[in-house]
């Protein structure tokens, strides 16, 4: 990422149309016409430091423009609540209460997430609060920069103690060398409502969701996901969209870590107006998942061109990447990506820095292709760009083979054995209906054949009718 970019920190990635419109006015006053979304759900943009103070005086919401890396945005999976699978007790209102209680700018990265979603990373922060099955209690996984190891806090944290715990850890962690010593210090200075951990955290493997388009949300509401492939969001469009939200009683706009945004709770009576708003501006809301499941450094043209090259090769070879995610890094060795597969660019050595040479890349993936394992596996080192497509296609096939072993079928598969299962796939968004999994969102039980689905069945992602599904064979 371009470290010269300034930021507006949006707590938990959640803002209101009024607040976002206020931020846009500040950026327009600085002569800007576009803004980037960051992987920590913040706004990023170029700005001269001398412009900061007068711009902040424009804001009606006491918005802070941060020009340094000292302070960190809080990440949350509020964006996933009510639209993707979620822990039974964790509602959107719970996130909002916790986020509202943060009355300071944290210097440590804080993540507040639901383990039953895949859109927002669980472990990319220094303090990672992850919802447990016990109502209003959270696991805390600590990854403190100066410590030699990462581990879980020994007790569950109460929802309404998260802010106090976070503030105290930020103050006292330099005095501790590990979790036990930190726990001892905090017990002396805080009176919190902890609970004993009854079982270890289990994070089920989930395929990556399709997060774009107009999608059903409950009986009479919809949610909208919008994605710009170049992550350069036009300020005039965002201002117009904020106006649309204000006119149609839409209260929240959520930025995702994937450089996109989602709006929830759009009432059915406003859907036609929403579609007219989008259509009049010629906005594409049906990008291929081949290009939506990527993490790229912000404002990095070289990484963007590499992604386009790789996606083009996937498309030309009809390669499926359903459920996979990819990350490109210009900083080899910095392993902080939330993606199944990582392509990292090697830096040129000082010996050849004055010569023009083709860059080389390393290819890695997480164990079982699941970022939540936090275990990297090296697949290839120092390869040329032209070798990357075949390597990634090879990994895609390996992923589906391992997916069969761990998720779709509990059987042992020999190295040379292929198994095909029959599933049905939505031709609009590529969502798969597998009778062995059922459809929890539509309350379809495991084992219900596609032919036996009710006539009113619709795709849980894009709301397409069952007639939009085609029979396909998935090789595992």
N, C-alpha and C positions, 0 to 999 in steps of 0.2 A: 504494500500500500504506500502511496505517496505520503510521507510523514509531514509534508508541509501543509497538508489540508487541515482546516479548522473544523470544529464539530459543534453541533448542538446536541446535547445529551437528552434523549427522550426516554425517561425511566420505563424500563420494561418493554420498550418499543410501542408504548401506548400513548396516543395523543388524541386531542379532540380536533374537529374541523376548525374551530376558532383559534386554537393554539397553533396549528400548522399554518393556517392562513397568516397569523401574526409573524411566524418565523419567515414565511415567504416574503412578506413585506420588508423585513429587515434585509434579506438577501437581495431583493430588487433594489433597495436603496443603496446597496454596495455596488450596483451595476452588473449583477449576475443574472443569468437567464436560465440556469439549470443547477441541479443539485444531485449528489450521489447518496445512495443509502449504504450504510456500513454493515458489516457482518455482526456487529454488536447492537444492531437496531437503532443506530443514530443517523444524523444527517451530516454529510461531509462536503466541504466546498473550499475552494481557494479564496484567501482573503489577506489583505495587507494588515499587519498588526495595528497600524495607526487608525484603522477604521473601526476597531472593536468597540471602544467606549461610546461614540455617538450612535452606533447601530443599536446597542443594547438600550439606549435611552428611548428608542422608538417602541420597544416591546411593551405591551400591556400586561404580559404574563411573567415578568421578571425572568425572561429567558437568558441563560448564560451561553455565551460563545466561548468555547474552550480552544485555545491555540496551542496547548501543550499536551503531552501524554501523561501528565501526573494524575489526572482524574479519569475515572472509568465509568462508562455507562452500565447501568444495571440491565441484564438480559432476563426476559421472562417468556414463558410459553402461554401467556394470556392469549396470544394470537390463535392458538390451537383449541382453546376451550370452546365447547359446544359445536365444533365443526369436525373435529377428528376424535379418535378414541381418547378417553380421559379417565383418570381416577375418579371413582364414584362421588367423592365428597368435594372435589376441587372445582369450584365454580369461578366464573370470571370475576365475581364480586370479591372473592378472597384475594386474588392477585391485586385488584385495585386498592383494597384496604391496605395491604402490606406495602405496596409501592407508595401510596400516599403518606405513609408513616416515615419514609426516608426523608429526613430534614437536613441531610448533609450530602456533600459530593464525595462518594467513596474513592479511595485511591487503590483499593483492591478490586479486582473483577468479581462481580457477584452475579450468579445465575440462580433463578428461582423457577424450577421446571417440574413438569409432570413426566414420569418415566414411561407413560403409556402413549407418548407421541414421539414423532421422529423429526419434526420440522425445526425444533430448537435444540441446540446441543446441551447435554446434561453436565459434561465435565470440562468445559472450556474455560471456566472461571477459576479464581483462587478460592472463593467460597461458593460451593455448589449445594444449594438447598434443593432436595429432591423429595417429592411428596411420597409419604408412606401410605399403607392401607389404613392406618389409624387416623381417624378424622382430625384434621388441624395439626398434624405432626409430620415433621420432615426429617429425613436423613440429612446430614451435613458432611460432604466430602471436601477435605481441605487439601489444596495444592498451593502451598505458600511458596513464593519465589525463592526465598533464602533457605528453605529446608531441603534436606537430602532425599526425603521420601514423602509420598502422599498417602493419606489414609482417612478413614471415616472417623468422625467424632463419636465418642462412646455412648451417647444417648440421642434420643430424638428431640428435636427442637419444636416448641410450640409456635404456631403461626404468629402470635402476637408478641413473641420474643425475638423474632428474626432480626429486626432493626437493632435492638439492644445488643444482641449477640454479635452482629456484624460490626457495629461501632466499637465494641470492646475488643474484638479480635484485631481490628485495625490498630488499636492503641497498644495492645499488649503483646502481639505476636513477636516483636523484636526481642522480648525478654524470654521467649520460649524457644526450645530447640525441636520440639515435636508435639504431637497431639496430647499425650498424657500430661506433659508439663503445662501446656496451654489450658487444658481442662482444669488442672489444679488451680491455676491463677484465676480463671473465670469463676470458679466456684466460690472463691473468696470475695470477689468484687460484685457479683451479680446474684440476684434472687430470681431464678427463672423456673418455669413450670415444665421441667424436662420429663421424659418418659424413658423407661428402659427399652432397649432394642430387643424385640422378641424373635426376629428372624432377619437374616441378611437381605439386603436389597436385591431384588430380582428385576432385571430390565429385559423384558421380552424383545425378541428381534421383530422389528416392524419394517415393512417395505416403505420406501419413501413416497409420500403422498403427492398427488397432483394438486397444485395449489392455485390454479388460475381459472378465470371464467366466472360465470354466474351459476351458483350452485344452491340447491335447496338446503334450508336450515330449519328443521322442525316443520310444522304444518303450514304456516302462512308467512314464513320469512325466508330470505335468501342471504347468501354471502357472496362477495365479489373479490376475486384475486386478480391483480394487475401486475404484469412483469414487463420490463423494458430490457431487451437483450444487451444494450450497451450501458445500462445503469446510469443514464443521463436523463433525469426526469425534468421535463420542461416546467418552469415555474408558473407560467401562465396556465398550463393545463391543470397543475396541482391547485392553483388558486380557484379556477373554475370548478374543479371537483369538490373542493371544500365548500364552495357556495351551494353546489348541488346537495351535499350532505346536510348543510344547515337548513336548506329549504325543505328537506324531506325527513327531518327528525332523526338523522343518523348521528349517534353521539360519539363514536370512537373510530379511529383509523389506526391500524396496527402495522408496523413495519416488521418484516420478517428478516432473518439472518441471510436470506437468499436474494437480497437486493430487490425485493418486491414489496407490495403492501396488500393487506386484506382488510375489507370492511365487512363487518357482521351486522346482522339485525336489520336488513333492508326489508321493509314490509312488502308484501305481495302487491299491494296496490300501486307501489312505486316502481315495480319491475319494468313495465313498458317504458316509463320515462327514463329509467337508467339505461335501457338498451338503446333508446333514441340518443341519449347523451353520448354514449360510447360510439355508436354508429356514425353520428354526424362528424366525429373527429377521426374517423378511419382507424380506430384502435383495434389491433389484433388481440383477441383473448383466447386463442387456441394455438399457442406455441407447442411444438413437439417437446415431450419430456426429454428427448435427446439433448436439448440445449438448456432446459430449465434446472437441471440437477447439478449445477456447477457452482463452486466457490472460486472466485477470482480476486486478486488484489484490486483495490479500488483505483481507478484512473491509471491502469497499466495497459497501454495499447498493445504491447508485445504479448502479454498473457491473453488478451482478448483475441488477437489474431491467431494464436496457437489453439485456443478453444474452437474458433470457427473452422480451422483446418481439421481438427479432430472430429468435430460434429459432422462435417461434410463427408469425411471418410466413413463414419458410422452409417450415415444415411445412404450413401452409395452402395454399401455392402449389406444393407438391411439388417443391421445388428441391433438386437434389443438390449437396452440398458435398464429395463423396468426394475425399480427397487434399488438400483445402484446410484451412487453420487460420486462426483469427481471434484478434486481441488487442484489448483495450479499455484505453485509457490515460487517466488523469485528469491527466496531466502532458504537455501538448502540447509537442512539440519534443524530448522525451526518447526517442530512437530506440534502444531496447535490447530490443525485443520479438523473440521467436522465433515468429513467425507469418507466414503468407502475406499476410494483409490486416490492417491496423491501423485501428481507429477511435479517434481521439484527441479528447478533449473540450477545447474552447477555454476558457481562463479569462476570466472577466468583467473588463472594464477597470475601473480605479479610479473612472472617471467615473460608472458605473452600478452600483457595488457595493452601494449602499443600496436598489436597486430589484430587484424580483423579475422576472427575464426568463428566457425559455427558453434553455437552452444551445445552442450550435452545435458542430458536429463537423467534423473533417477526416478524409478517407478516403484511405489510402495503401496501396500494395502493393509487395512486393519485385519486382524485375525477374524475369520468368518465373515469378513467384509462388513463388520459391525463397528462403527466408531466408538460405541460404548464399551467395547472390550479394552480400549486404550492400549492395545498391543499392536505395534507395527510389524509388518512382515515385508522384507525387501524382496522385490521381484526382479528388478534389473538395475544396473548401474551404468552410468556414463554412456547412454545410448543417444544416437542422433535423432533429430525430430522425425525423419522419415520412417524410423523404426517404431515410433510410438503407436500409430494406429493398430498395427498387427499385435503389439504387446497388450494393448487395452482390449482388443477383441478377444484375445486369448484369456485375459482375466475375466471378461464378461462370461465366457463359457464356463470357466472354473467356478464363478459365483453361482450360476444356476445349478451346477452339479452339487456344490456344497449346500445350496438352499434346499435341494431335495433331501439331503441327508438330515438336515437339522430342523426343517420347518414343515415341508409338505408331506413327507413320508418318513416315518420312524423305522427305516430299514437300512441295512448295511448295503452299500453299493461298491462293487469292486472297481478297480481303476479303469477297466476296459468295458464296463457294463453301462449301457444307457437305458433309461426308463422314460417313457412318455406318458404324461397324464393329460386327460382331456379337460379343458377349461373353456370358458366363454369370455371374450374380451370386447369391451366397448370400443367401437371404432373411432369415437370422438376423442376420448381421453386416455385410452389404453388400460383402463381399470379392468382387473381380472375378477370374474366370479368363479370361485372354486367350491364345489359342493362339499368338499372335505373341510372347508373353513367356514362356510355359511356367510352371512352378512349381518354383523351385529348392529350396524347403524339402521338397517331396514328391518331388524328383528326377524331375520331368517335363520332358522336353526341349522346347525351343522348336519350335513347329510341330505339336505333338500336338493334334488336334482334341478338343473336349470329349467327343464321342461315343466316342472311342477311349481314354478314360481307363480305368484298371483299375477293376474293380468295388469294390475296397476303398478307392478314393480318398476322402479326406476333406478338408474345408476346412482350409487351413493355419492359420487364425486361431481358429475356434471349434469345429473338429472335427466339423462337421455332415457327413452323407453327401452324395454327389454328387446324390442325388434332391432335395436342398434347394436346388439351384441352378436359376434360371430364365433363359431366354434373353432378353436385352435388347439394344437398339440404342443404342450410345453415339455421340452426335453430336460431331464434332470439326471 
